[in-house]
């Protein structure tokens, strides 16, 4: 959570990265110049790992390749497909005895539970779960599955989908720094 709040670092990354869109840059700039007023926050973090095979020693090591903050991409659809891939590879390798060791995939349910709990903790039935995405989004189907999982856990939660461009045009903060879309 601490790295996600390092606005000076994020601001400098935004200044130097050509992929930083204007909406993200403006959000980071605004947070860099103001203090936090929120009393409730949620942090979702995902780290990605891969096996690194050394053919000289015939050894595998696990390498950390990426860290993401609140990045639910492929949590609903992708992780189920990865579990299927792992099962397929184990069967093809003749390692069926390891199939039972693969964990069940409850990532979508767990993430939806976190979103639902955050909505409940916010304490307003008018609050919505905002799904913010880039215009070139490749994860829409997966995000929809996650939205449906949230709805199945709490039918009172409404979701609103907005692009970064739409947020730039319509998002407003009131005097209490509540976001309206």
LOKENU-199150 format. One line per field, with one value per residue: residue in one letter; x, y, z of N, C-alpha, C in turn. Coordinates in steps of 0.05 Angstrom, whole numbers, padded with zeros to 5 digits, always signed. Layout:
selum = (A, ...)
n_xx = (X, ...)
n_yy = (Y, ...)
n_zz = (Z, ...)
ca_xx = (X, ...)
ca_yy = (Y, ...)
ca_zz = (Z, ...)
c_xx = (X, ...)
c_yy = (Y, ...)
c_zz = (Z, ...)
This chain:
selum = (X, X, X, X, X, X, X, X, X, X, X, X, X, X, X, X, X, X, X, X, X, X, X, X, X, X, X, X, X, X, X, X, X, X, X, X, X, X, X, X, X, X, X, X, X, X, X, X, X, X, X, X, X, X, X, X, X, X, X, X, X, X, X, X, X, X, X, X, X, X, X, X, X, X, X, X, X, X, X, X, X, X, X, X, X, X, X, X, X, X, X, X, X, X, X, X, X, X, X, X, X, X, X, X, X, X, X, X, X, X, X, X, X, X, X, X, X, X, X, X, X, X, X, X, X, X, X, X, X, X, X, X, X, X, X, X, X, X, X, X, X, X, X, X, X, X, X, X, X, X, X, X, X, X, X, X, X, X, X, X, X, X, X, X, X, X, X, X, X, X, X, X, X, X, X, X, X, X, X, X, X)
n_xx = (+00017, +00040, +00075, +00038, +00019, +00058, +00062, +00097, +00135, +00101, +00083, +00130, +00142, +00098, +00109, +00152, +00138, +00115, +00068, +00031, -00033, -00073, -00114, -00098, -00050, -00068, -00097, -00056, -00025, -00061, -00067, -00016, -00010, -00045, -00071, -00087, -00155, -00189, -00221, -00227, -00199, -00180, -00138, -00113, -00071, -00030, +00017, +00060, +00089, +00139, +00164, +00233, +00273, +00335, +00374, +00426, +00435, +00391, +00350, +00294, +00273, +00235, +00214, +00201, +00161, +00127, +00089, +00026, -00022, -00087, -00107, -00148, -00149, -00164, -00178, -00227, -00239, -00189, -00156, -00182, -00175, -00119, -00113, -00136, -00099, -00052, -00069, -00074, -00021, +00005, -00020, -00004, +00050, +00052, +00044, +00002, -00006, +00003, -00040, -00080, -00057, -00061, -00089, -00158, -00192, -00211, -00209, -00240, -00287, -00266, -00244, -00289, -00317, -00285, -00293, -00349, -00351, -00322, -00357, -00401, -00376, -00368, -00418, -00463, -00522, -00528, -00479, -00434, -00401, -00346, -00322, -00267, -00237, -00191, -00196, -00176, -00185, -00174, -00196, -00250, -00290, -00275, -00276, -00331, -00350, -00330, -00360, -00411, -00404, -00397, -00449, -00478, -00464, -00481, -00538, -00553, -00513, -00493, -00461, -00419, -00393, -00338, -00298, -00230, -00229, -00282, -00286, -00250, -00280, -00329, -00325, -00331, -00310, -00338, -00344, -00331, -00297, -00319, -00330, -00365, -00397)
n_yy = (-00024, +00024, +00037, +00048, +00096, +00133, +00189, +00226, +00194, +00167, +00211, +00230, +00185, +00189, +00236, +00222, +00179, +00160, +00135, +00152, +00174, +00234, +00239, +00204, +00229, +00279, +00264, +00243, +00289, +00323, +00296, +00298, +00350, +00359, +00340, +00276, +00262, +00222, +00172, +00119, +00066, +00022, -00030, -00068, -00116, -00146, -00194, -00219, -00279, -00321, -00383, -00395, -00428, -00460, -00486, -00505, -00524, -00553, -00533, -00501, -00437, -00389, -00328, -00261, -00220, -00177, -00125, -00104, -00053, -00054, -00084, -00119, -00150, -00205, -00236, -00262, -00292, -00306, -00331, -00379, -00402, -00407, -00445, -00488, -00494, -00507, -00557, -00586, -00585, -00614, -00664, -00677, -00682, -00727, -00725, -00735, -00744, -00696, -00664, -00660, -00625, -00575, -00513, -00493, -00446, -00387, -00334, -00293, -00293, -00279, -00228, -00200, -00202, -00169, -00119, -00114, -00111, -00064, -00027, -00033, -00014, +00039, +00061, +00083, +00076, +00098, +00098, +00075, +00023, +00038, +00024, +00035, +00045, +00039, +00066, +00030, -00019, -00087, -00122, -00124, -00165, -00199, -00163, -00154, -00204, -00203, -00160, -00183, -00223, -00192, -00170, -00217, -00228, -00184, -00155, -00102, -00068, -00022, -00017, +00026, +00040, +00073, +00107, +00130, +00178, +00195, +00203, +00245, +00285, +00287, +00276, +00299, +00330, +00342, +00391, +00360, +00325, +00281, +00237, +00247, +00219)
n_zz = (+00000, +00013, -00030, -00069, -00053, -00060, -00084, -00106, -00131, -00167, -00196, -00220, -00251, -00285, -00311, -00342, -00373, -00435, -00444, -00408, -00398, -00405, -00366, -00324, -00312, -00294, -00249, -00216, -00211, -00184, -00135, -00117, -00102, -00061, +00004, +00033, +00045, +00053, +00092, +00086, +00052, -00001, -00019, -00070, -00093, -00141, -00158, -00208, -00229, -00261, -00285, -00291, -00332, -00329, -00376, -00373, -00322, -00313, -00280, -00247, -00230, -00194, -00218, -00203, -00241, -00248, -00216, -00195, -00180, -00156, -00201, -00234, -00280, -00320, -00276, -00269, -00317, -00339, -00298, -00290, -00340, -00339, -00298, -00323, -00365, -00335, -00315, -00362, -00382, -00341, -00347, -00400, -00390, -00363, -00308, -00272, -00218, -00192, -00201, -00162, -00127, -00147, -00132, -00119, -00159, -00136, -00145, -00171, -00140, -00091, -00101, -00117, -00069, -00038, -00064, -00056, -00001, +00008, -00015, +00020, +00067, +00054, +00061, +00036, +00000, -00049, -00071, -00122, -00158, -00192, -00255, -00286, -00348, -00403, -00469, -00507, -00485, -00468, -00434, -00425, -00425, -00384, -00341, -00340, -00323, -00272, -00251, -00253, -00215, -00169, -00167, -00158, -00107, -00078, -00093, -00090, -00105, -00153, -00216, -00254, -00316, -00343, -00391, -00393, -00421, -00417, -00362, -00355, -00379, -00349, -00294, -00227, -00166, -00103, -00049, -00006, -00027, -00053, -00106, -00165, -00219)
ca_xx = (+00000, +00057, +00085, +00015, +00013, +00082, +00053, +00120, +00146, +00082, +00083, +00155, +00138, +00078, +00122, +00172, +00127, +00099, +00042, +00013, -00054, -00078, -00131, -00081, -00031, -00082, -00103, -00031, -00017, -00079, -00061, +00011, -00012, -00064, -00068, -00109, -00177, -00206, -00218, -00230, -00185, -00178, -00114, -00112, -00045, -00025, +00045, +00062, +00114, +00142, +00187, +00256, +00287, +00363, +00380, +00453, +00434, +00364, +00336, +00274, +00271, +00212, +00223, +00181, +00163, +00110, +00072, +00004, -00040, -00115, -00107, -00163, -00151, -00164, -00183, -00251, -00236, -00161, -00145, -00194, -00161, -00092, -00115, -00140, -00073, -00035, -00078, -00068, +00008, +00012, -00029, +00014, +00077, +00049, +00047, -00025, -00006, +00005, -00065, -00095, -00043, -00069, -00111, -00183, -00190, -00233, -00200, -00262, -00305, -00252, -00242, -00317, -00323, -00271, -00308, -00374, -00345, -00314, -00382, -00416, -00362, -00372, -00441, -00484, -00535, -00526, -00452, -00432, -00375, -00337, -00303, -00253, -00221, -00179, -00211, -00165, -00187, -00175, -00205, -00278, -00306, -00267, -00287, -00360, -00354, -00325, -00383, -00433, -00398, -00404, -00478, -00488, -00458, -00497, -00553, -00557, -00490, -00494, -00435, -00418, -00369, -00330, -00272, -00214, -00237, -00308, -00280, -00238, -00301, -00353, -00321, -00329, -00307, -00352, -00328, -00322, -00280, -00334, -00329, -00390, -00394)
ca_yy = (+00000, +00047, +00045, +00059, +00123, +00150, +00205, +00239, +00174, +00164, +00236, +00230, +00165, +00199, +00257, +00211, +00157, +00170, +00122, +00163, +00190, +00259, +00235, +00193, +00250, +00300, +00252, +00242, +00317, +00334, +00283, +00307, +00378, +00360, +00318, +00256, +00268, +00199, +00156, +00091, +00060, -00006, -00036, -00094, -00118, -00172, -00197, -00240, -00295, -00341, -00401, -00390, -00454, -00458, -00511, -00515, -00538, -00566, -00524, -00481, -00417, -00371, -00300, -00241, -00205, -00153, -00118, -00087, -00044, -00056, -00093, -00145, -00162, -00234, -00251, -00278, -00311, -00314, -00350, -00405, -00413, -00415, -00470, -00509, -00498, -00523, -00585, -00597, -00589, -00636, -00689, -00683, -00689, -00752, -00719, -00734, -00744, -00669, -00650, -00654, -00604, -00549, -00501, -00484, -00417, -00371, -00306, -00275, -00291, -00264, -00200, -00189, -00199, -00144, -00096, -00112, -00102, -00035, -00013, -00033, +00003, +00067, +00068, +00097, +00059, +00112, +00094, +00056, +00012, +00050, +00008, +00054, +00030, +00054, +00061, +00007, -00040, -00114, -00138, -00119, -00189, -00208, -00144, -00159, -00227, -00194, -00144, -00202, -00236, -00172, -00169, -00241, -00227, -00162, -00144, -00073, -00053, -00015, -00011, +00046, +00037, +00098, +00108, +00152, +00203, +00203, +00213, +00272, +00304, +00289, +00271, +00323, +00327, +00363, +00403, +00339, +00308, +00258, +00236, +00244, +00213)
ca_zz = (+00000, +00015, -00056, -00084, -00043, -00064, -00107, -00119, -00149, -00189, -00211, -00236, -00272, -00304, -00327, -00361, -00389, -00457, -00444, -00387, -00410, -00392, -00343, -00303, -00305, -00279, -00222, -00200, -00206, -00163, -00109, -00109, -00091, -00039, +00024, +00034, +00063, +00055, +00117, +00079, +00027, -00008, -00034, -00082, -00105, -00155, -00168, -00228, -00229, -00282, -00282, -00308, -00334, -00336, -00389, -00366, -00296, -00312, -00256, -00249, -00209, -00197, -00221, -00200, -00265, -00249, -00194, -00204, -00159, -00164, -00229, -00233, -00306, -00323, -00251, -00272, -00338, -00344, -00279, -00295, -00363, -00331, -00284, -00344, -00378, -00317, -00314, -00388, -00383, -00323, -00359, -00422, -00380, -00348, -00279, -00261, -00188, -00182, -00207, -00137, -00112, -00157, -00116, -00132, -00167, -00125, -00147, -00178, -00117, -00070, -00109, -00116, -00040, -00029, -00075, -00043, +00027, +00007, -00020, +00045, +00086, +00046, +00077, +00022, -00020, -00074, -00082, -00144, -00163, -00217, -00271, -00303, -00367, -00425, -00494, -00520, -00465, -00478, -00412, -00419, -00419, -00357, -00321, -00338, -00306, -00244, -00244, -00247, -00189, -00148, -00166, -00146, -00078, -00067, -00115, -00086, -00116, -00181, -00228, -00275, -00333, -00356, -00403, -00382, -00434, -00405, -00335, -00358, -00386, -00332, -00265, -00210, -00138, -00088, -00029, +00012, -00044, -00062, -00135, -00179, -00248)
c_xx = (+00017, +00067, +00062, +00009, +00037, +00077, +00076, +00132, +00127, +00081, +00107, +00153, +00119, +00091, +00140, +00161, +00110, +00071, +00022, -00007, -00059, -00095, -00114, -00062, -00044, -00089, -00078, -00023, -00034, -00072, -00034, +00010, -00032, -00059, -00091, -00130, -00195, -00200, -00221, -00215, -00183, -00152, -00115, -00087, -00042, +00004, +00045, +00089, +00114, +00165, +00209, +00272, +00316, +00370, +00407, +00452, +00409, +00350, +00315, +00276, +00247, +00222, +00199, +00183, +00147, +00094, +00051, -00012, -00068, -00118, -00122, -00164, -00147, -00169, -00207, -00247, -00208, -00150, -00157, -00181, -00133, -00093, -00119, -00114, -00054, -00043, -00071, -00038, +00016, +00004, -00010, +00041, +00075, +00052, +00020, -00026, -00004, -00021, -00080, -00082, -00050, -00092, -00135, -00179, -00215, -00227, -00222, -00281, -00292, -00250, -00269, -00325, -00310, -00285, -00334, -00371, -00338, -00339, -00399, -00403, -00365, -00398, -00463, -00496, -00534, -00498, -00453, -00404, -00367, -00316, -00291, -00235, -00211, -00196, -00201, -00166, -00190, -00188, -00234, -00294, -00300, -00278, -00317, -00366, -00350, -00349, -00407, -00429, -00404, -00434, -00490, -00484, -00475, -00512, -00559, -00535, -00494, -00466, -00439, -00392, -00363, -00302, -00256, -00222, -00263, -00304, -00268, -00260, -00322, -00348, -00317, -00325, -00323, -00334, -00318, -00304, -00293, -00334, -00357, -00385, -00421)
c_yy = (+00025, +00056, +00057, +00087, +00142, +00167, +00219, +00219, +00170, +00188, +00237, +00209, +00175, +00220, +00245, +00190, +00168, +00158, +00133, +00181, +00215, +00257, +00225, +00215, +00271, +00290, +00252, +00270, +00329, +00322, +00292, +00335, +00380, +00338, +00299, +00264, +00243, +00183, +00126, +00087, +00030, -00010, -00065, -00096, -00146, -00172, -00221, -00253, -00313, -00359, -00393, -00416, -00449, -00485, -00522, -00532, -00555, -00559, -00502, -00462, -00400, -00343, -00282, -00223, -00180, -00150, -00099, -00078, -00043, -00062, -00120, -00159, -00192, -00250, -00269, -00300, -00323, -00334, -00377, -00418, -00422, -00441, -00493, -00515, -00514, -00552, -00600, -00604, -00613, -00663, -00697, -00692, -00715, -00749, -00716, -00733, -00716, -00653, -00642, -00632, -00576, -00537, -00494, -00454, -00403, -00341, -00287, -00271, -00274, -00234, -00186, -00184, -00174, -00119, -00092, -00102, -00072, -00018, -00011, -00014, +00032, +00078, +00084, +00079, +00072, +00108, +00073, +00045, +00022, +00032, +00028, +00039, +00049, +00047, +00037, -00018, -00068, -00133, -00136, -00143, -00199, -00189, -00147, -00183, -00220, -00177, -00162, -00216, -00217, -00171, -00194, -00242, -00206, -00148, -00114, -00056, -00048, -00010, +00010, +00042, +00063, +00095, +00131, +00179, +00213, +00215, +00241, +00293, +00308, +00286, +00297, +00315, +00349, +00373, +00383, +00319, +00282, +00260, +00231, +00239, +00212)
c_zz = (+00000, -00013, -00073, -00076, -00048, -00089, -00121, -00139, -00173, -00207, -00230, -00258, -00293, -00322, -00348, -00379, -00411, -00458, -00424, -00401, -00394, -00367, -00319, -00293, -00287, -00251, -00205, -00193, -00183, -00136, -00099, -00095, -00068, -00019, +00023, +00054, +00067, +00081, +00111, +00053, +00024, -00024, -00044, -00098, -00118, -00163, -00187, -00227, -00253, -00274, -00301, -00309, -00344, -00349, -00382, -00341, -00294, -00287, -00263, -00225, -00215, -00198, -00219, -00225, -00266, -00223, -00204, -00179, -00171, -00193, -00230, -00260, -00306, -00297, -00254, -00293, -00341, -00324, -00282, -00319, -00357, -00316, -00303, -00358, -00361, -00316, -00340, -00390, -00365, -00335, -00383, -00413, -00364, -00318, -00266, -00230, -00176, -00187, -00181, -00121, -00123, -00141, -00132, -00138, -00157, -00126, -00152, -00154, -00095, -00076, -00108, -00087, -00029, -00039, -00061, -00014, +00027, +00002, +00005, +00065, +00080, +00059, +00063, +00000, -00048, -00087, -00104, -00145, -00191, -00230, -00291, -00322, -00389, -00450, -00509, -00502, -00478, -00457, -00407, -00412, -00391, -00336, -00318, -00320, -00277, -00234, -00237, -00221, -00166, -00145, -00153, -00116, -00064, -00089, -00113, -00099, -00146, -00191, -00251, -00290, -00346, -00368, -00389, -00395, -00423, -00377, -00336, -00363, -00365, -00302, -00250, -00181, -00124, -00066, -00008, -00002, -00050, -00093, -00146, -00208, -00262)
